[in-house]
Amino acid sequence: MSSAQWFALYVKPRHEFVVSAELRRKGIDTFLPSVMKLRQWKDRKKEVSFPLFPGYVFTSVRPHPDEFARVIKTRGTVSFVSLNPGIPTPVDPAEIQSLRIMLESGQPLDIYPGLREGLRVRVKRGVFEGAEGVLVKRKDVCLFIVGITLLGKSVGVPIHADDLEAA
């Protein structure tokens, strides 16, 4: 019996939290990276949780057709993200772990549309210690970018180059 792997699940618009809750109710491990943002209405302001990658939920299941079917039958799901049609593509567990490290740090994150060419690096100290990503320079600021390759999406934070080492 093979062990569980992480997969990206494409879900209906604005159904990320519903799908994540339904999968957890079924006993399926999920990861929905989200950030708090301040939203203003006419009469009030409120901190609201938003998915970091709108339209996607990560789920950890055994790579078996029965497991995939159990996930897909969940209300709000559309399909697994796959490079080959019909065959869900696993997400690198190091990318999931690095994303978790960044979220747990409590530091503000910026979303970037894609991975940038650059040096592959590992954070050697500080709140992001152990996370791996890509170093990007933008307007004299070093950015540490963690990407989910399969989705073609990334998140980044400003970082001191002294805190990085080649991966």
C-alpha positions as CSV (number, residue, x, y, z in Angstrom):
1,M,0.0,0.0,0.0
2,S,1.5,3.4,-1.0
3,S,1.6,6.3,1.4
4,A,-0.3,9.6,1.0
5,Q,0.9,12.3,-1.3
6,W,-0.1,15.9,-1.6
7,F,-2.3,16.9,-4.6
8,A,-3.8,20.2,-5.7
9,L,-7.5,20.2,-6.1
10,Y,-9.2,22.8,-8.3
11,V,-12.5,23.9,-6.7
12,K,-15.5,26.0,-7.7
13,P,-15.1,29.8,-7.2
14,R,-15.4,30.8,-3.5
15,H,-15.7,27.2,-2.4
16,E,-12.2,26.7,-0.9
17,F,-13.3,26.8,2.7
18,V,-16.4,24.6,2.1
19,V,-14.4,22.0,0.2
20,S,-11.7,21.9,2.9
21,A,-14.2,21.5,5.7
22,E,-16.1,18.7,3.8
23,L,-12.9,16.8,3.1
24,R,-11.8,17.1,6.8
25,R,-15.3,15.9,7.8
26,K,-14.6,12.8,5.6
27,G,-11.3,12.3,7.4
28,I,-9.2,13.5,4.5
29,D,-6.1,15.6,5.3
30,T,-6.3,19.1,3.7
31,F,-4.2,22.2,3.6
32,L,-5.8,25.5,2.7
33,P,-3.2,28.3,2.9
34,S,-5.0,31.5,3.8
35,V,-4.2,35.0,4.9
36,M,-6.2,37.6,6.8
37,K,-7.1,40.8,5.0
38,L,-8.9,43.9,6.2
39,R,-12.1,44.5,4.3
40,Q,-14.3,47.6,4.5
41,W,-18.0,47.8,4.0
42,K,-20.1,51.0,4.2
43,D,-20.6,50.7,7.9
44,R,-17.7,48.6,9.2
45,K,-14.2,47.1,8.7
46,K,-13.5,43.5,9.4
47,E,-10.5,41.1,9.2
48,V,-11.5,38.3,6.7
49,S,-9.7,35.1,5.8
50,F,-8.9,34.7,2.1
51,P,-7.3,31.7,0.3
52,L,-3.7,32.4,-0.7
53,F,-4.4,30.5,-3.9
54,P,-8.0,31.2,-4.9
55,G,-9.6,28.2,-6.5
56,Y,-7.3,25.6,-5.0
57,V,-7.2,23.3,-2.0
58,F,-4.3,20.9,-1.2
59,T,-5.3,17.4,-0.1
60,S,-3.2,14.5,1.1
61,V,-4.4,11.1,-0.1
62,R,-3.0,7.8,-1.3
63,P,-2.5,7.9,-5.1
64,H,-5.3,5.3,-5.8
65,P,-8.4,5.7,-8.0
66,D,-10.7,5.0,-5.1
67,E,-9.1,7.8,-3.0
68,F,-9.3,10.2,-5.9
69,A,-12.9,9.4,-6.5
70,R,-13.7,9.9,-2.8
71,V,-12.2,13.4,-3.0
72,I,-13.8,14.3,-6.3
73,K,-17.2,13.4,-5.1
74,T,-16.9,16.1,-2.4
75,R,-19.3,19.1,-2.9
76,G,-17.6,22.0,-4.6
77,T,-14.7,20.1,-6.2
78,V,-14.0,20.4,-9.9
79,S,-10.9,18.3,-10.6
80,F,-7.4,17.4,-9.5
81,V,-4.6,19.5,-11.1
82,S,-2.7,17.3,-13.5
83,L,0.0,17.7,-16.1
84,N,-1.3,14.6,-17.9
85,P,-5.1,14.5,-18.4
86,G,-6.8,12.1,-16.0
87,I,-3.7,11.5,-13.9
88,P,-3.4,13.8,-10.8
89,T,0.1,15.2,-10.4
90,P,1.5,15.2,-6.9
91,V,2.8,18.4,-5.3
92,D,6.4,18.4,-4.0
93,P,6.1,17.9,-0.2
94,A,9.0,20.3,0.3
95,E,6.9,23.1,-1.4
96,I,4.0,22.3,1.0
97,Q,6.4,22.3,4.0
98,S,8.0,25.6,2.9
99,L,4.6,27.2,2.4
100,R,3.6,26.1,5.9
101,I,6.7,27.6,7.4
102,M,6.0,30.9,5.7
103,L,2.4,31.0,6.9
104,E,3.2,30.0,10.5
105,S,5.7,32.8,10.8
106,G,2.9,35.3,10.9
107,Q,4.8,37.6,8.5
108,P,2.9,39.4,5.8
109,L,3.0,37.6,2.5
110,D,2.7,38.9,-1.0
111,I,1.3,36.8,-3.9
112,Y,3.3,36.6,-7.1
113,P,1.9,35.3,-10.4
114,G,4.7,32.9,-11.2
115,L,8.1,31.6,-10.3
116,R,11.0,33.8,-11.4
117,E,14.3,32.7,-12.7
118,G,16.9,32.9,-10.0
119,L,19.1,31.2,-7.5
120,R,17.5,28.3,-5.5
121,V,18.0,29.1,-1.9
122,R,17.3,27.9,1.7
123,V,16.7,30.1,4.7
124,K,19.4,29.4,7.3
125,R,18.1,31.5,10.2
126,G,15.1,33.5,11.3
127,V,11.4,32.9,11.3
128,F,11.6,31.2,7.8
129,E,14.5,28.8,8.8
130,G,14.4,25.6,6.7
131,A,12.1,27.0,3.9
132,E,13.4,26.6,0.4
133,G,12.6,28.8,-2.5
134,V,14.0,31.2,-5.1
135,L,15.8,34.5,-4.6
136,V,14.5,37.4,-6.6
137,K,15.6,41.1,-6.6
138,R,13.0,43.8,-7.1
139,K,13.8,47.5,-6.8
140,D,16.9,46.9,-4.5
141,V,14.9,44.5,-2.3
142,C,15.7,40.8,-1.9
143,L,12.5,38.7,-2.1
144,F,12.3,35.1,-1.0
145,I,9.8,33.3,-3.2
146,V,8.2,29.9,-2.5
147,G,6.3,28.5,-5.4
148,I,3.9,25.7,-6.0
149,T,5.2,24.6,-9.3
150,L,2.2,22.6,-10.3
151,L,-0.1,25.7,-9.9
152,G,2.4,28.1,-11.4
153,K,1.8,30.4,-8.4
154,S,4.2,31.8,-5.8
155,V,4.3,33.8,-2.5
156,G,7.1,36.0,-1.4
157,V,8.5,38.0,1.5
158,P,11.3,40.6,1.7
159,I,14.3,39.0,3.3
160,H,18.0,39.8,4.0
161,A,20.3,38.0,1.7
162,D,22.5,37.2,4.8
163,D,19.8,34.8,6.0
164,L,20.0,32.7,2.8
165,E,22.3,30.0,1.6
166,A,22.4,28.0,-1.7
167,A,20.1,25.0,-1.6
